[in-house]
Amino acid sequence: MAEQVAGTAAKLLGTGQRITGGTALLATGYGLVVTPQLTVTVIAGASVAFYLVFALFKLVVTAAGRGHRMILTTPMRSSRVLAHYGVLLPVHHEANMLRRLVTRVSGLDYPREKLHVYLLIEQDDAETLAAAAAMGLRVHGDGTTASGPLSHVVVVVIPPGGPKTKPNAMNVAFPMVVADGCRYVTIYDAEDRPDPDQLLLAVATFRLARRDVVCLQAELVFWNDDTNWVSALYWVGYKVHFRHFLPGLVRLGLPVPLGGTSNHFKVSVLREVALPGGLVWDPHNLTEDADLGARLAAAGYRVDLLASVTLEEAPVSGRVVDKQQRRWKGGYLQTALVHSRRPVRTAGRMGVHRWLAFLLMTYGTPLTFLLNPLFLGLTVAWFATGSPVIVDLFPAPIYYTATALLVIGNFGIMLELVRTTLVEAPRTRGQLRLLKYMFLAQVMWLWMSVSTYIAVFELVTGRRGWHKTPHGHAEDDEPDVPIPQPRRPAATVAGVP
């Protein structure tokens, strides 16, 4: 087990962080009482400086991503050389998705004798457990013998006692992954539709990649891109993230905040970077994937991208967006706080520039959503009233920098959304249908800001929880999906299109 430089998110702040945060709050409060205008101007200047640094960082990373070269290979199909592969399927109240999920994972092109699928279900999730029983799936530890087309799928019942979170469920199953001799393991969510040859391609890519590459992230793509403006904006956001931003991080050798699904790991390294008690994933962290990415970087390992796609289901309502954003933004703050508790030690292991880049991503992403409504409100108030009080808060250097960021920054983002839509959308009338939604991006960002404020409130008050994203709201009506029979991989090597 690697030496740990950070703990878990079970507690929000460390002792040093409490002292530093308390001191900063007292100093700010004193400044607001004694010299309110100067204090607000300093805060505004610091915020604008942050915006500038964050914008330049994203610009540099995105530009670097255009020069990233994916490892292209052919799927490894010979059963003789393939290693045992584990697939973790954490589900919670997903009885409606269970048959589809098992069908899709059973469609993975991998030798059944070397494929181990673990369906993770909470003990009190009676509906999902009943759905699994109706499909004839065996339960781990019940003494039954595996047989039939689903012999490679086992239900792991998560016992009570720990937090009812996805990372806790995966930690319960991980010792079984090790006991079954799996060399690699991946994770899929309930609505995922991975490429059938994704596991074969991951094995082949690991063989060609640098030895310090211990995780491969497949691209996540939303299949319901044009359901409405919500799904369209999520679709284009993921395209920018997976086609430009993540490749830029990989090319620059920076820590990669992993996605929660379709990341393929070397099992031996997960054991090495585990937290005390053998916990691979922090059960208290709302973005356990980003936290694991930081621990891999701190241990000297790298993440690369896999030339494979997993289709996912985009949110289609503001309520779902709110739940998801509260979890993501709160989790990013948790992760940033965890990895800044021991700054000297963590920076020394991760590398100063990599550590700062990671903190800029994890602190900076929610911070921008917290600041956006404030600056937007000040802008609207100034245009409406022309108040000299607002003018006095922004001396010339701050004013011109803020104005440039407002105009150039927003224009650049809109240009990126439009360009990505034109390049990535199917060359049909779907391009124009998606393009019109890009002009609603500001509305989406304001809604995400509301969710971010709620997430901060939940963290501070200790009410943070795993806000589950419901699945299946945009699925086709498939009441009885047949279970595919296992396919025997040929001994030949097929090319990747």
GIGIQUI-V74763 format. One record per residue. PSI is psi in whole degrees, -180 to 180 (none if undefined). Layout:
PSI / PSI
//
This chain:
132 / 150 / 131 / 139 / -4 / 155 / -143 / 175 / 16 / -35 / 145 / -47 / 144 / 173 / -48 / -37 / -36 / -44 / -48 / -46 / -42 / -41 / -43 / -39 / -42 / -43 / -40 / -44 / -42 / -43 / -39 / -28 / -44 / -52 / 75 / -43 / -45 / -42 / -45 / -37 / -41 / -43 / -43 / -43 / -42 / -38 / -43 / -40 / -41 / -47 / -44 / -47 / -44 / -41 / -43 / -39 / -49 / -34 / -46 / -46 / -45 / -40 / -40 / -33 / -26 / -19 / 5 / 140 / 116 / 146 / 112 / 127 / -172 / 148 / 140 / 112 / -8 / 118 / -29 / -35 / -5 / 141 / 165 / 139 / 129 / 143 / 118 / 128 / 82 / 124 / 150 / 117 / 52 / 36 / -34 / -19 / -8 / -47 / -42 / -44 / -49 / -38 / -46 / -42 / -34 / -18 / -2 / 134 / 89 / 143 / 127 / -30 / -12 / 8 / 127 / 109 / 125 / 112 / 111 / 116 / 132 / 149 / -33 / 8 / 73 / -38 / -45 / -38 / -39 / -39 / -39 / -41 / -38 / -25 / -4 / 21 / 137 / 154 / 134 / 129 / 5 / -2 / -1 / 157 / 137 / 135 / 162 / -179 / -18 / 27 / -20 / -4 / 130 / 139 / 127 / 114 / 121 / 118 / 158 / 168 / -43 / 175 / 142 / 72 / 161 / -47 / -34 / -42 / -41 / -35 / -37 / -39 / -20 / -41 / -30 / -36 / -44 / -45 / -31 / 2 / 24 / 131 / -29 / 156 / 146 / 173 / 136 / 146 / 172 / -31 / 6 / 145 / 80 / 153 / 136 / -32 / 19 / -41 / -43 / -40 / -37 / -43 / -46 / -39 / -40 / -37 / -30 / -22 / 166 / 154 / -26 / 3 / 114 / -1 / 137 / 125 / 119 / 158 / 135 / 128 / 134 / 129 / -24 / 61 / -29 / 26 / -48 / -172 / -30 / -52 / -34 / -43 / -35 / -42 / -50 / -33 / -42 / -36 / -46 / -42 / -49 / -23 / -21 / -52 / -53 / -43 / -34 / -42 / -44 / -47 / -36 / -3 / 28 / 159 / 142 / 118 / 103 / 154 / 162 / 0 / 159 / 29 / 132 / 126 / 154 / 122 / -39 / -37 / -35 / -39 / -36 / -40 / 10 / 152 / 166 / 138 / 3 / 18 / 116 / -43 / 136 / 112 / -13 / -3 / 130 / -19 / 68 / -24 / -43 / -39 / -43 / -38 / -38 / -41 / -35 / -42 / -40 / -27 / 2 / 14 / 165 / 157 / 142 / 175 / 147 / 132 / 62 / 158 / 141 / 123 / 137 / 172 / 120 / 150 / 150 / 8 / 155 / -32 / -43 / -41 / -45 / -47 / -45 / -44 / -35 / -40 / -45 / -49 / -41 / -40 / -38 / -42 / -43 / -48 / -43 / -42 / -40 / -43 / 11 / 14 / -37 / 75 / -44 / -45 / -45 / -43 / -36 / -38 / -41 / -24 / 132 / -48 / -34 / -40 / -45 / -39 / -41 / -44 / -35 / -37 / -47 / -36 / -43 / -38 / -54 / -32 / -39 / -38 / -24 / -36 / -32 / -50 / -32 / -48 / -35 / -42 / -42 / -40 / -47 / -42 / -38 / -43 / -32 / -34 / -26 / 29 / 129 / -22 / -44 / -40 / -42 / -22 / -16 / 87 / 164 / -49 / -41 / -42 / -50 / -36 / -45 / -41 / -43 / -42 / -39 / -48 / -57 / -42 / -49 / -38 / -42 / -41 / -45 / -40 / -41 / -41 / -44 / -46 / -45 / -40 / -44 / -35 / -43 / -27 / 151 / 141 / 65 / -166 / -9 / -27 / -49 / -35 / -39 / -35 / -38 / -26 / -21 / -25 / 0 / 9 / -40 / -37 / -44 / -44 / -38 / -39 / -39 / -32 / -42 / -46 / -37 / -41 / -41 / -41 / -43 / -43 / -43 / -39 / -47 / -38 / -1 / 17 / 15 / 143 / 168 / 99 / 101 / 137 / 117 / 145 / 161 / 2 / -16 / 15 / 154 / 156 / 101 / 80 / -24 / 78 / 125 / 148 / 122 / 147 / 149 / 143 / 139 / 114 / 139 / 161 / 0 / 168 / 126 / 147 / 159 / 127 / none
//
